[in-house]
Amino acid sequence: MSGSPVAALIELGDERGAPGADVPRRPRPHRGESALAVAAGCLLLLGPAAPVAALPSAVGPPVPVSGTVLVAGDSVLVVDPPQLAAYDAAAPDRAPRWRARVSVAAGWSAESTAGLLLIVERGQVGQATATTARDAATGQQRWRRPDRVYAAGDQAIAVTEVRSAIEPGRRVEGAVRGVDPATGRTRWTVPVPSTAVVTVLPETPARVLLVHDSGLARVHDARGGAALGEGRLPPADYAPDNPQVVGGRLVLRHPTAAGPVLTGFDLPAFTARWQRPLPGGELTVRRCAGLLCLHLGPTRWALRPDTGAPAWTWPDGGAWRAVPGRRPAEPLVLLRPAADRERLLVGVVGPDGPRVRGVLPPGTRECRAAVTRLVCRVDGRVTVWRLDGRG
């Protein structure tokens, strides 16, 4: 997550491209399928959108103009230095679980691990300056470190972020250190001679992928730091969104003589299993619902991580914007203005494609995704919606 809330600034449009609630998505055809099949799939996607309704919601505490709303685990945090208050995401209208005093910082982010909330303070350029671990139930401070600490399953790792005007984090320098969640002490250290991109693999037990800018890649055990496998990846623009790891595959976007491609490697052996050509342009690649989701211009589509085969395509999906959340956000939550341009449509991307989940009221802004919930500001208050339709 970024250090401060990101407003829902999204391209304006009507509901023509809204994903239907029950319309199946047709994959892009394999080589040899006809253009007629492509046209048929597009017609399904662009058909009439199903009616949408308001989502079950709960109105929480007021948020000062200077305040920040964070989501970590099952907690909604309202930060307005020197005050921090933690609320139950399932019942934000109740009294806070606890309150604590915090330092003044330019930005904040938070995540959870092993019964702790890791609350990161950020400076003016967005770089992490310290991480405080607090007991998720009581708010008691357990430890504090002068670096960025990531959750890694029920473990944690600490890094020094490389300054970035785009997105701090994941690109690191100096070293990656395993942290004992109970004490905050360093358990193990892996040197980073230049810079590297670090990714926590979505598995149990937790593993950490470290891709050095030289192309050397290793998978490490998150608890003890032992190297479980290594390989050499092709030259690429290693960045916060490249490579991605989904479905047991490392997927790298990189140039070749024939043009840009995506290559899927297995882990931890780093053996190339598939390759797929890519169009040129500002392509976004991210994990979503166990698939690899891509976004370029007006179109979104998904590939299967084990084979690179198409899963579904969404010709008008580019008009929707992803909601920030924990990395990687599951499911991927999208917003788009409704026809009246005052309310917001909410879409959720699942294994079979996008679905409309409901509509949000006028004045909704600064939203964050939190697994089955969406947390936003509405008229100066925290509001939490259930994305699974439950109350």
N, C-alpha and C positions, 0 to 999 in steps of 0.2 A: 504494500500500500504506500501511497505517497504520504508526505509528511503533513499535508493539510487537505481538507475535503476538496474534492474536485466538483465544481458545479456541473449540472446537467446541461452543458452547452452543446446542442445537437442541431444538425441540419434540419431545416423546416421542410415539411412535405405533408401529403395527405395520407390516407389509410390504404391507398391502392396497393402498396407493397407489404402490408401487414401480414405476418405469417398466420395462416388459418389455424384454428384450434384443433382440427381433426384431419387436415389434409396431408396425406403421406407425401414425403419428399422423394423425388426421383433422382438417383445418382446421375452424375455425368456419365455418358455412355463410354464404354470401353472402345478401343480402336475397332473400327469395322461397323459400329452401330450407325444408323442413318441419321441425317439431319432432322428428319421427321420426328424421331424419338426425342431429340433435344427440344424441338418445338413443343411437343406434347408435355414434356416435363415442365417447361417454362409456363405453359398455360395453366397447369395445376397450381404452380406457385403464385401466379398472378390472379387467381380466381377470387371471388368475393371473400372478404375476411369475415370470420365468424363474429357475432356480437360479443362485445367485451363488457365486463361489469367491474364494479369496485371490488377491490380485494379486502379480505378481513384485515383489520388494522387495530393498533393500540397506540394511543397518543401518550407520549412520555413527557419528560421535563422540558422547561424552557431552556433555550440555548442563547447566551449573550452573543451579540454581534461579533465580539472578539473571540468567541469560543470555538472549539474544534470538537467534532463528533468522530469517535473511533469505534470500530467493532473488533473484538478479539474473543474467540471462543463463543461462549454464551453471554458475554457481557457487552453492553453499550457504555462507552466511556465518554463523558463530557469534560473536556479540559478547558479551563479558563484560569490560567496561572494567577495566583498560586494555588488554585483549587482544582482538584480532580475528583469526580464522582463516578461511581460504577453502578450501573443499573442492570437488572435481569432483562435480557433481550426478549424473553417470553412474556414479561410483565413490566414494561417500562413505565407504566403509570403508577407503580408502587414506589415506596420510599427507596432511596439508594441502598445498595448492599453495604457500601462504605464510602467514606470520604478520606482524602489524603491531601497533603501539601506537596506541590511540585515546583521545580525550578522554572524560570522564565525561558522559553525557547521560541525560535521562529517557526518551527513546525514539529509535527508529532506523527508517529506511527505506532502500531501495537499488534501483537499476536500472542497466542497462548501455547504453552507446552507444560506437561507434567504438573498441572495444578497451579501454574504461574502465569501471570501476565507480563510479557516483555514489552516495556514502554520505552520507546526510542525518542530521544530528543534530537532535533535537527537545527542546524545553523542557517544563516541567511542564504547560503548557496544550496541548501537542501541536503548537505552532507551530515551524516549522523555524528553527534558529538558525545553521546553517552546512552547507555541502556540501563534501566532500573527494572529489576525483577520484583514483582509484588505477588503476594498470595492472592489467588483469584477470589477466594471466599472472604478474606478479611481485609485486604489491602495492605497488610504489613509488609514493609520492605525487607526482602531477603538478602539482596546483594545489589551492587552497582558496579558497572564496568565502563571505562572511557572509550568504548568502541561499539560497533553495531553487532547485536546478537540476534541470530535467526533461530527460530524453532526448527528442529529436525526430528520429526516424530515426537518421542518423549525425551529427546536429547536436545542439545543446542550447540551452535557454532558461532564464533566471533570472527569478524572481519574488519579490515580497514577499507572503507569505500574509496574508489577513485572518484575525484570530483567530476561531475557531469551536469551539463546544463539541461540534458534531456531527462534522465532518470537515474538518480543515485542508487547504488546498491547493485548486487550481483557481480559487477565488475570491481575487482578488489586488487589490492597490492599488499606487499609485505609478507603476510602469512594468513593461513586459515587455522583457527584454533578450536579444538573441541572443548566445550564448557560443561562442567558438572552442574546440572540444573539445581541441585540442592545447595551448592555453596558458591557458585559463580567462578570457581577456580578453573584454571586451564588444565585439561587432562592430556592433550596432545597438540602438536604443532606441525603443520606442513608448510614449508617455505614457498613463497611465490617470488621467483627472481625478478620478474617484470610485472605484468598484470595478468589477470585470469578472470574467467566468468565462473561463478559458483552457483550450483543448482542443488536444492534438496530434492531427492527422488521421492516420489509419492508412494512409498512402500513401507512395509514393516518386516524386519527391523529396518530402521532408517539408514539410508546411505546418502553420500554426498558426492556429486559429480564436480570435478574441478577441471576446466579446460583452459590451459595456459595459452597465451597469445602466440606461442610457438607452434601450436597445434597438438602438443602433448596433452592427452586426456587421461584422467585416472578416476576410478570409483573408489571411495574410501568408506569404511565402516564409520558411522557417526559416533559410536560410543568410544571405540579405541583408536580410531584413525588409521587402521591397517588398510593398505592398498589391496583391493579385491580384484582389480583388473586394470589394464592400461592399453592405450592404442595411440595411433598418430592420425589426426584428422586433417583433411585438406585445408588449404588456406581459405579463410572466410572472414567476414566482418563479424567477429565475435562480439556480441552485444547482449543487453539484458533480455532480449527476446530471441537470441540465437546463440546456441542451439535450444531446442525444446525437448523435453522428455515426456513421453506419453505411451502407455501400453507396453512398457518394457523396451521401448525403442528410443534411441537418441536420434532426433531428426535435425539435420543441419542444412541451412540454406547457404549455398556457396557457388562461386563462378566456375565455369568450365569453358573450354574453347568453343563449344557449341552454344553457350549462353548459360544463364542461371538455372540451377537445379535444386531440388530437395533430395537428400539422400538419407535413408533410414538405416541406422546401425543398431545391432543388438548390443546388449549390456550384460556382463561387464567385458565381453571379449572385443567389442568395437568392430565387429565384422559387418561390412556393408551388405544389406539384404535387398534393397530396392532403390531405384532412382527415378525421379520424375521431373521433366522440364517445367520451368516456370515462366510466366510472362514477365516482361520488364515492368518497372514502375515501383511505386511505394507500396510494397506488399507487407501486410501484417500477418504473422503466424503465431497462433497460440493454442494451448490445450483447451479442449472443451468437451465435457461429457464422454471422456475416453477416446475422443477423436482428435485429429489435428485440424483446426479451423483456420481458414485463410480469408483475407479480406483485401480486395484490390478494387478501387473505384466503386462502381455501383453494385458489385457482386460479392457475396460471401459463399464459400463452399467448404466442404469437409472431406478429408482423406482418412482412410483406415491406417493406423500407425504400423500394423504388422506387415502390410503389403503395399501401401501407397495408393491403393485403389480408391476411386471416388465413393463417397458415402451418400452425399446429397449436395444439391446446389440451390442457391437462392439468388436469382438475378437482381432483385431489388433490395437485397439485405444491406447494402452499403449505406442506406439512409438511416439505419439504426446505429446507435453508439453504445459501446460496452460500458458497463458500470464498474468502477474500480472496486476491488475487494481483495481478499487474501490471495496470495500467489501460490499456486495457480487457483484461480476462482473456479469453483465447481458448485452449481452449474454456471455457465456463462449467462449473465443477465444483461439485457439490452433495453434501451429506452428510445422512444421516438415520439415527437409531438403528434397528438391526435388531430382529427380534421379541424377542430375548433382552434387549434394552435394554442390552447390554454392548458389543457390536460396533457398527460403523458401516457402513452401506451407502454406496457411492460411485456417484453418477450423473454422467454427462457429457451436456451438451446439445449436439446437433449440428444440422445444417440440417433434418433430418427429425424432430427432437424429442429427448426425453431417453432415455437408455439406462443401465441398470445396468452398471457396469464391474467391480464386485467388492465385497468386504467387508474391513474393517479390523479388527484385533484389539482386545480390551479394553484400556483405558488410552490409546487414541489421543487426542491433543488438539493444539491450537494448529497447525492445518494451514494450508498455503499452496499455491496452485496455481501451477505453473510449466510452461506449455505442455503437454508430454506427460507431466509428472511431478506427483506430489503429495508434498509434504514436510511431515512432522508430527513431533511428539515422541511417543515410545512408551517408557514406563518410563525416562524421563530420557535417552534417546538420540535422535539424529536418525535418522529412517527415511524412505527415498525409495521410492515406488511408481511403476511405469510404468503410465500410463493407456491406452497403446496396445496393451497385452498382450505387449509384447516383454520379453525378459529384460534 
